[in-house]
Amino acid sequence: MTETAAEARPRIAGLADIEALEAQPFEQVYPPVSAYDLLRRSAERHGDRVAIAFQPVGDPEVPVRETSYAALLGRVTQAANLFRSLGVDRDSAVALLMPPVPDTHLALWGAETAGRACPINFMLNADHIVELLQAAQAKVLVAYGPDPALPVWEKAQAVAARLPGLAVLQGGTGEGQGSLLAAMAGHRGDALDFPEPGRDDVAACFHTGGTTGAPKLAQHRHGNQVHTAISAAMFYDAGPEDVIVNGFPLFHVAGAFVYGLSMFAVGAKVILPTPLGFRDQAYMRNYWRFVDRERVTLLAAVPTIMATLLGTPVDGADISSARLLATGGSPLPTELAAAFEAQFGLPVRNILGMTECAGVVSIEPVHGPRVPGSAGLRLPFSEVAAVPLGPDGPDMARRCAVGETGVVVLRGPNVSPGYTDPARNAGTFAGDGWLVSGDLGHVDERGYIHVTGRSKDVIIRGGHNIDPAVIEEALAAHPAVEICAAVGRPDTYAGELPVAFVTLKAGQAATEAELLDFLADRIAERPALPKQVTALEAMPLTPVGKIYKPALRLKAIEAVFADLLAPAAAETGAAISVTGQDEGGRLSAVIRLAGGDKAAAQAAIATALRDISVPWRLERTG
């Protein structure tokens, strides 16, 4: 059987290594044609090795439950045959309301083999979930529970009551009647009962930022996912000796492909840290003990989790097995990466991803340097460029010069064929295979992609995309609100938090508490609830009368910086002021320092802003 590039372990350290791979036939570098084909190849090579190690609770004294590669393939085959028997085909879906447990992998890859998978954030409300199931043409729902710690099953029953004919299976809590495992038991696991999917078949539809009533589902072809998975394994130099902790949800492309399918491609072990993933406080308190016990080699975490780990004592755990921390999902503060590398002696490598390209635009390779402010190099056989932003959007006919800021665009085998509703493609899928990321940035002379801002308004909270329209549509319904806008406020833990600004109608009044209470039952996505609503005398507008959101982001930046720096000013007697700046779409902060103990104040400022991703510079005056 042909060996994948990831299994051959090509050494990627720079753009020249990527170009060398591109000199080979594409099918030789990426031979699997589907996720199922990838799993089968790994089962044939690594059948007895552990594919999934599930940690049921956050107690290091409780052992993992292991699933071998051979068993994983057999159970995925059973799940696929089950779903086909329930009427799922290439044009319909199996929806998942599941946390990161082994059954989720069986259902996800089985659904993609039988038809299409539609993993859904179980924290959404029932109305939104119903709309997503309808848009995906789901015939089967696999839902977690019942489990008092995660009330997903109750929500699934409410959803099923509104969708007659939907088959519902329980996942993750045993093999009893009505469970996924019990239903799978009646189906063969040695072969599929139908033809395998091909490279161009649609494998999944993943939901991304959108408003209630207008579901936005990005389609993935099998070829998209295989390209992302094998590429990620190559950039991380992953192999069968590796062990990774993957606490990301599988309704997120990072959990499913960047740190999931990529590891399955090379026979590595994937540890699932309890149904709560990285939200399990007990697991996180014992994180380094788990790294010691399982001899973990690869750590994967968004910047917020990195900050948590920086404050988690190692307490004598032997973490010498770890060789890399891979991060992404939100902007990576340079100071945070440097602090992590200094404290743990582990290289930190960044990634830029999107749901619309199966999770990866670019990655910093482990064998290359960490380039501050960079999101790494493009994937083999793909193109990434910056194009000028004109009055009508990205100018796809032109390319920015090296180092010149523009809108980041890409095309290649990782790019989705579009949304399930083609009407949603405008502004994101630009034709001729190009995907508009919505990020502002540039490509440097070595091919590294740098993201410096956003042309789109999406708010990224802890790696989750929030469409500000979700907030704005709900807020606009308040009788006292005249104009409203939502933006992201920098946050040292979540990367960004949603905040809103309003102007009120003449003669009307509404307090912040009243507006927040009004939104509480009107926003389906709990993480999208704004943390603050600020009333303004006038909304900043462009010359043509549109709300100018960069000005609102600058207000949010100034307020956050002022709050973070107030203790430094009080402790050192210095006068510290903050001014936001917009330099061609690149938002930053200028901190002015005067009086007091300047040396102490400068050190305190650096400490206070270590976890903030917004660029800043210090000016000493007086």
C-alpha positions in Angstrom: 0.0 0.0 0.0 1.2 3.5 -0.9 2.7 5.3 2.1 1.3 8.8 2.9 3.7 11.7 3.1 3.0 12.0 6.8 4.0 8.3 7.3 7.1 8.9 5.2 7.9 11.8 7.7 9.1 14.5 5.3 10.9 17.2 7.2 9.2 20.5 6.7 11.2 23.5 8.0 10.5 26.1 5.3 8.8 26.9 2.0 11.5 25.0 0.0 10.4 21.7 1.7 6.8 22.4 0.8 7.8 23.1 -2.8 9.7 19.8 -2.9 6.6 17.9 -1.9 4.7 19.7 -4.7 7.1 18.3 -7.2 5.6 14.9 -6.5 2.2 13.7 -7.8 -0.5 14.9 -5.5 -2.0 11.3 -5.0 1.4 10.1 -3.9 1.6 12.7 -1.1 -2.1 12.3 -0.2 -3.2 8.8 -1.2 -6.3 8.3 1.0 -9.5 9.4 -0.8 -11.7 9.6 2.3 -11.6 9.7 6.1 -12.7 6.0 6.0 -9.8 5.1 3.6 -7.4 6.9 6.0 -8.7 5.0 9.0 -8.4 1.7 7.1 -4.8 2.4 6.1 -3.9 3.1 9.7 -5.7 0.0 10.9 -3.7 -2.1 8.5 -0.4 -0.6 9.6 -1.1 0.0 13.3 -4.0 -2.3 14.2 -2.9 -3.2 17.7 -1.8 0.3 18.6 -4.1 2.5 20.7 -6.0 5.0 18.6 -8.2 6.5 21.4 -7.6 6.6 25.1 -10.6 8.0 27.0 -10.1 9.5 30.4 -13.6 9.2 32.0 -13.0 11.6 34.9 -10.4 14.1 35.9 -8.7 11.8 38.6 -5.3 10.5 37.6 -5.9 7.4 39.7 -8.7 6.3 37.2 -7.2 4.6 34.1 -8.1 5.4 30.5 -10.3 3.2 28.4 -8.5 2.2 25.2 -9.7 1.6 21.6 -7.2 0.1 19.2 -6.9 1.1 15.5 -8.4 -2.3 14.4 -11.3 -1.9 16.8 -11.9 1.7 15.7 -12.1 0.8 12.1 -14.5 -2.1 12.9 -16.8 0.1 15.0 -16.8 2.9 12.4 -17.7 0.3 9.8 -20.6 -0.9 12.0 -21.8 2.7 12.5 -21.7 3.4 8.8 -23.7 0.3 8.0 -26.2 1.2 10.7 -26.7 4.7 9.4 -27.2 3.4 5.8 -29.9 1.0 7.2 -31.7 4.1 8.7 -31.9 5.8 5.3 -28.8 8.0 5.3 -27.2 8.5 1.9 -24.8 10.9 0.2 -27.4 13.7 0.2 -28.5 13.4 3.8 -26.9 13.6 7.2 -26.4 12.2 10.7 -26.4 15.0 13.2 -24.4 14.8 16.4 -25.0 16.5 19.7 -22.0 14.9 21.4 -19.1 15.9 23.6 -15.6 14.5 22.9 -16.1 10.9 23.9 -15.2 7.7 21.9 -18.8 7.3 20.6 -18.5 10.7 19.0 -15.6 9.4 16.8 -17.6 6.3 15.9 -20.6 8.4 14.9 -18.6 11.2 13.2 -16.5 8.9 10.9 -19.4 6.5 10.4 -21.7 9.3 9.4 -19.1 10.6 6.9 -18.8 7.2 5.4 -22.5 6.5 5.0 -23.5 10.0 4.0 -22.8 13.3 5.7 -22.0 14.2 9.3 -23.4 17.3 10.9 -21.7 17.9 14.3 -23.6 20.6 16.3 -22.6 22.6 19.3 -24.9 21.1 22.0 -24.8 24.5 23.8 -27.1 26.0 21.2 -30.7 26.2 22.0 -33.3 23.8 20.7 -34.7 26.2 18.1 -31.3 26.8 16.4 -30.5 23.0 16.5 -33.8 22.2 14.8 -33.0 24.7 12.0 -29.5 23.2 11.5 -30.9 19.7 11.3 -33.4 20.8 8.7 -30.8 22.6 6.7 -28.5 19.5 6.8 -31.4 17.2 5.9 -30.6 15.0 8.9 -32.3 11.7 9.1 -30.5 10.5 12.3 -29.5 12.3 15.5 -26.9 10.8 17.9 -27.1 12.6 21.2 -25.2 12.3 24.4 -26.8 11.2 27.7 -28.6 11.1 29.8 -25.9 12.6 32.1 -26.7 15.2 34.8 -23.3 16.9 34.2 -24.2 17.6 30.6 -28.0 18.0 29.9 -27.8 17.2 26.2 -30.3 14.3 26.1 -33.2 16.4 27.3 -32.5 19.0 24.6 -32.3 16.2 22.0 -35.7 14.9 23.0 -37.2 18.4 22.6 -35.6 18.6 19.2 -36.9 15.2 18.1 -40.4 16.1 19.2 -40.4 18.8 16.5 -39.0 16.6 13.7 -41.2 13.6 13.1 -39.3 10.7 11.4 -36.0 11.6 12.9 -34.2 8.5 14.3 -32.6 9.3 17.7 -29.8 7.3 19.3 -28.1 7.7 22.7 -24.4 8.0 22.6 -21.6 7.9 25.1 -23.4 6.4 28.1 -23.4 2.6 27.6 -24.8 -0.2 25.5 -28.4 -0.3 26.7 -31.6 -0.3 24.6 -31.7 2.8 22.3 -28.0 3.4 22.5 -25.7 3.8 19.5 -23.6 0.8 20.5 -26.6 -1.5 20.8 -27.9 -0.4 17.4 -24.4 -1.0 15.9 -24.2 -4.5 17.3 -26.6 -5.8 14.6 -24.4 -4.7 11.8 -21.2 -6.1 10.3 -17.9 -4.5 11.1 -15.6 -6.3 8.6 -16.9 -4.5 5.4 -19.2 -1.8 4.2 -22.6 -2.8 2.8 -22.3 0.0 0.2 -19.7 1.6 -2.0 -17.1 3.7 -0.2 -17.1 7.5 -0.6 -14.6 9.2 -2.9 -12.4 12.2 -2.7 -15.0 14.6 -4.2 -18.0 13.3 -2.2 -19.3 15.7 0.6 -18.3 14.2 3.9 -19.8 16.8 6.4 -21.4 20.1 7.0 -20.0 22.1 9.9 -22.0 25.0 11.2 -20.2 28.4 11.5 -21.2 31.8 12.6 -24.8 32.7 11.5 -28.0 34.1 12.8 -31.0 32.1 14.1 -33.3 31.5 11.2 -30.4 31.4 8.7 -28.3 28.4 9.3 -24.8 28.5 7.8 -23.3 25.1 7.1 -19.9 24.8 5.4 -19.5 21.6 3.4 -16.4 19.5 3.5 -15.4 17.1 0.8 -13.5 14.0 1.9 -10.5 15.4 0.0 -10.6 18.6 2.1 -10.4 16.7 5.3 -7.7 14.3 4.2 -5.6 17.2 2.9 -5.8 19.0 6.2 -5.2 16.0 8.3 -2.1 14.7 6.6 -0.7 18.2 6.2 -1.1 18.9 9.9 0.7 15.6 10.8 3.6 16.6 8.5 4.0 20.1 9.9 4.0 18.7 13.5 6.3 15.7 12.4 3.8 13.4 14.0 4.2 9.6 14.0 3.0 6.4 15.7 5.1 7.2 18.8 3.2 10.4 19.5 0.5 10.9 22.2 -1.7 13.9 22.1 -4.3 15.4 24.5 -7.2 16.5 22.4 -9.8 18.3 24.6 -11.4 20.2 21.8 -15.1 19.5 20.9 -15.6 17.5 17.7 -18.1 20.0 16.4 -15.0 22.2 16.0 -12.7 21.6 13.1 -9.6 21.7 15.4 -10.8 18.8 17.5 -12.0 16.8 14.5 -9.2 17.3 12.0 -6.2 19.3 13.2 -5.7 17.2 16.3 -7.9 14.2 15.6 -7.9 12.8 12.1 -4.3 14.1 11.6 -3.2 11.8 14.5 -5.2 8.9 13.2 -3.4 9.3 9.8 0.0 8.3 11.4 -1.1 5.8 14.1 -0.7 8.2 17.1 -2.7 7.9 20.3 -5.4 10.5 20.9 -6.4 11.1 24.6 -9.9 12.4 25.2 -9.9 14.2 28.5 -13.4 13.5 29.9 -16.7 14.4 28.3 -16.1 18.0 29.4 -12.8 18.2 27.6 -10.7 21.2 28.6 -13.7 22.6 30.5 -13.2 19.8 33.1 -11.6 21.7 36.0 -10.5 18.6 37.8 -8.6 17.4 34.7 -7.0 20.8 34.2 -5.8 20.9 37.8 -4.1 17.5 37.2 -3.1 18.2 33.6 0.7 17.8 34.1 0.1 14.5 36.1 -1.8 13.2 33.1 1.0 14.3 30.8 3.4 12.3 33.0 1.2 9.2 33.3 0.4 8.9 29.6 3.9 10.1 28.4 2.2 12.8 26.3 4.3 14.2 23.5 2.0 16.7 21.8 0.0 19.4 23.7 -2.8 21.2 21.9 -4.4 24.3 23.3 -5.9 27.7 22.4 -4.1 30.7 23.9 -6.7 30.8 26.8 -5.7 27.2 27.8 -2.1 28.1 27.5 -2.6 30.9 30.0 -4.3 28.4 32.3 -1.4 26.0 32.0 1.1 28.7 32.8 -0.6 29.0 36.2 -1.0 25.3 36.8 1.9 23.9 39.0 3.8 20.9 37.6 4.2 19.7 41.2 7.0 17.2 40.4 5.3 15.6 37.4 7.8 14.3 34.7 6.8 16.2 31.6 10.0 15.4 29.7 8.0 13.4 27.1 6.3 16.6 25.7 8.0 18.0 22.7 5.6 20.6 21.3 2.6 22.8 22.0 0.4 23.5 19.0 -2.0 26.4 19.3 -4.5 28.4 17.3 -8.2 29.4 17.2 -7.5 33.0 18.3 -4.6 35.5 18.0 -1.5 34.3 19.8 0.1 37.0 22.0 3.8 36.9 21.4 4.5 37.5 25.1 2.3 34.5 26.0 4.2 32.2 23.6 7.5 33.4 24.9 6.5 32.9 28.5 5.2 29.4 27.8 8.5 28.4 26.0 10.6 29.9 28.8 8.6 28.2 31.6 8.3 24.7 30.1 11.1 24.5 27.6 8.6 23.5 24.9 8.4 25.1 21.4 5.1 26.8 20.7 3.8 26.7 17.1 0.8 28.7 15.8 -1.9 27.9 13.3 -4.5 29.8 11.2 -7.6 27.9 10.4 -11.2 28.3 9.2 -14.2 26.0 9.2 -14.5 26.7 5.5 -11.2 24.9 4.8 -11.5 21.9 7.1 -9.5 23.7 9.8 -6.2 24.8 8.3 -5.0 27.7 6.3 -1.4 27.6 7.5 0.8 26.1 10.2 4.2 27.0 11.8 6.2 23.8 11.3 7.9 22.3 14.4 11.2 22.1 12.5 11.0 25.8 11.6 11.3 28.8 13.9 8.5 30.4 15.8 8.0 33.7 14.0 6.4 36.2 16.3 3.1 37.4 14.9 3.0 34.6 12.3 0.5 31.9 11.6 3.0 29.8 9.6 3.3 28.5 6.1 0.7 27.5 3.6 -0.1 23.8 3.1 1.4 21.9 0.2 -0.5 22.3 -3.1 -2.4 25.3 -1.8 -2.1 29.1 -2.4 -2.3 31.8 0.2 -2.0 35.5 -0.8 -2.9 39.0 0.4 -5.0 41.0 -2.0 -5.9 44.7 -1.8 -9.1 45.7 -0.1 -11.1 48.0 -2.3 -14.3 49.9 -1.8 -16.3 46.9 -3.0 -14.3 44.3 -1.1 -11.2 42.3 -2.0 -9.7 43.0 -5.4 -9.1 39.4 -6.5 -7.4 40.5 -9.7 -4.4 42.0 -7.8 -1.8 40.7 -5.3 -0.2 42.7 -2.6 3.6 43.0 -2.5 5.7 41.1 0.0 4.9 42.5 3.4 2.0 44.7 2.1 -1.2 44.4 4.1 -4.3 43.1 2.4 -7.1 40.6 2.8 -5.9 37.0 3.2 -7.3 34.7 0.5 -6.6 31.0 -0.3 -7.4 28.2 -2.5 -6.4 24.5 -2.7 -7.4 21.0 -1.8 -8.5 22.1 1.7 -11.0 24.7 0.5 -14.7 23.8 0.9 -17.0 23.7 -2.1 -19.2 26.2 -0.3 -22.2 26.5 2.0 -25.2 24.2 1.8 -27.2 27.3 0.9 -25.3 28.8 -2.1 -26.9 32.2 -1.4 -24.6 32.4 1.6 -21.4 32.0 -0.6 -21.2 35.7 -1.6 -18.3 37.5 0.1 -16.6 34.3 1.2 -16.3 32.1 -1.8 -15.0 34.4 -4.6 -15.0 32.0 -7.5 -12.3 30.1 -9.3 -11.7 28.2 -6.1 -10.7 31.2 -3.9 -11.8 31.5 -0.3 -11.8 35.0 1.3 -10.7 34.5 4.9 -11.8 37.9 6.2 -8.5 38.4 7.9 -6.2 41.3 7.1 -2.5 40.4 6.9 0.5 39.9 4.7 2.9 37.3 3.4 6.6 37.9 4.2 9.7 37.1 2.2 9.9 33.6 3.6 6.3 32.7 2.9 5.1 33.1 6.4 1.5 34.4 6.8 0.9 37.2 9.3 -2.6 38.2 10.4 -2.8 41.7 11.6 -6.5 42.4 11.8 -9.9 41.5 10.3 -12.0 42.9 7.5 -14.9 40.8 8.6 -16.7 41.4 11.9 -16.6 37.9 13.4 -15.8 37.8 17.1 -13.5 35.0 18.2 -14.2 33.9 21.8 -11.9 31.1 23.0 -11.6 29.7 19.4 -15.4 29.9 18.7 -16.6 32.2 16.0 -19.5 34.5 16.9 -21.4 36.4 14.2 -22.1 39.9 15.6 -25.4 39.9 13.7 -26.7 37.4 16.3 -26.3 40.1 18.9 -27.3 43.0 16.8 -30.6 41.5 15.5 -31.6 40.7 19.1 -30.6 44.1 20.4 -32.3 46.0 17.6 -35.6 44.5 18.7 -35.5 46.5 22.0 -38.0 49.4 21.7 -35.5 52.0 23.1 -32.6 51.1 20.8 -32.1 53.2 17.7 -28.8 51.9 16.4 -26.6 49.0 17.7 -23.4 47.3 16.9 -21.4 44.4 18.4 -17.6 43.9 18.4 -15.0 41.9 20.1 -13.3 43.3 23.2 -9.8 42.0 24.0 -9.7 39.5 26.9 -6.7 37.9 28.6 -8.5 34.6 28.9 -10.9 34.2 26.0 -9.0 36.2 23.4 -12.1 38.3 22.7 -15.4 38.8 24.4 -18.5 40.2 22.7 -19.6 43.7 23.7 -22.2 45.9 22.2 -22.7 49.7 21.7 -26.1 51.4 21.2 -27.6 54.8 20.7 -31.1 55.2 22.1 -34.2 56.7 20.5 -35.0 60.3 21.4 -37.0 60.4 24.7 -36.2 56.7 25.4 -34.2 55.3 28.3 -32.7 51.9 29.0 -30.0 50.9 31.5 -27.2 48.4 30.7 -28.8 45.9 33.0 -32.2 46.2 31.2 -30.6 45.7 27.8 -28.6 42.6 29.0 -31.7 41.1 30.6 -33.6 41.7 27.3 -30.9 39.8 25.4 -30.8 36.8 27.8 -33.6 34.9 26.2 -33.1 36.1 22.7 -29.6 34.8 21.9 -29.4 31.1 21.2 -25.7 30.9 21.5 -24.8 31.4 25.1 -21.2 32.5 24.4 -22.6 35.2 22.2 -24.3 37.0 25.0 -22.4 40.4 25.3 -20.5 41.1 28.5 -21.3 44.8 28.3 -23.7 47.2 26.5 -22.5 50.8 26.3 -24.8 53.7 25.3 -23.2 56.3 23.1 -24.4 59.8 22.2 -23.6 59.1 18.5 -22.5 56.0 16.7 -19.2 56.4 14.6 -20.1 56.2 10.9 -18.3 56.0 7.6 -18.8 58.8 5.0 -21.6 56.7 3.4 -23.4 56.3 6.7 -22.3 52.8 7.7 -21.3 52.0 11.3 -17.6 52.2 11.5 -16.7 49.2 13.7 -13.0 49.8 14.0 -13.7 52.9 16.0 -15.9 50.8 18.4 -13.1 48.3 18.7 -10.7 51.0 19.6 -13.1 52.2 22.3 -13.1 48.6 23.6 -9.3 48.3 23.4 -8.8 51.6 25.3 -11.2 50.6 28.1 -9.7 47.1 28.5 -6.1 48.5 28.6 -7.1 51.2 31.1 -8.6 48.5 33.4 -5.5 46.3 33.1 -3.1 49.1 33.7 -4.8 50.8 36.6 -3.0 48.6 39.2 0.4 49.4 37.6 -0.3 53.1 37.9 -1.5 52.8 41.5 1.5 50.7 42.6 4.2 52.8 40.9 2.8 56.3 41.1 3.1 56.7 37.3 0.6 58.4 35.0 -0.4 55.9 32.4 -2.7 56.7 29.5 -3.9 54.6 26.5 -4.8 55.7 23.0 -6.0 53.3 20.4 -4.7 53.5 16.8 -6.0 52.3 13.5 -3.2 52.0 10.9 -4.8 50.7 7.7 -7.1 48.2 9.6 -4.4 47.2 12.0 -5.6 48.1 15.5 -3.1 48.8 18.2 -2.6 50.7 21.4 -0.1 53.4 22.4 0.7 53.5 26.1 2.2 56.8 27.4 4.1 56.7 30.7 5.0 59.7 32.7 6.2 60.3 36.3 6.6 57.8 39.1 9.0 54.9 39.1 9.2 54.4 35.3 11.3 51.2 35.5 8.9 49.5 37.8 5.9 50.8 35.8 7.4 49.5 32.6 7.8 46.0 34.1 4.3 46.1 35.5 2.8 47.1 32.2 4.6 44.2 30.4 3.3 41.7 33.0 -0.3 43.1 32.9 -0.4 42.9 29.0 1.3 39.6 28.6 -1.8 37.7 27.5 -3.3 40.4 25.4 -3.2 39.8 21.6 -3.6 43.5 20.6 -0.2 45.0 19.6 1.0 47.9 21.7 4.0 50.1 22.2 5.2 52.2 25.1 6.2 55.8 25.0 7.9 57.3 28.0 7.3 61.1 28.5 8.0 63.6 31.3 
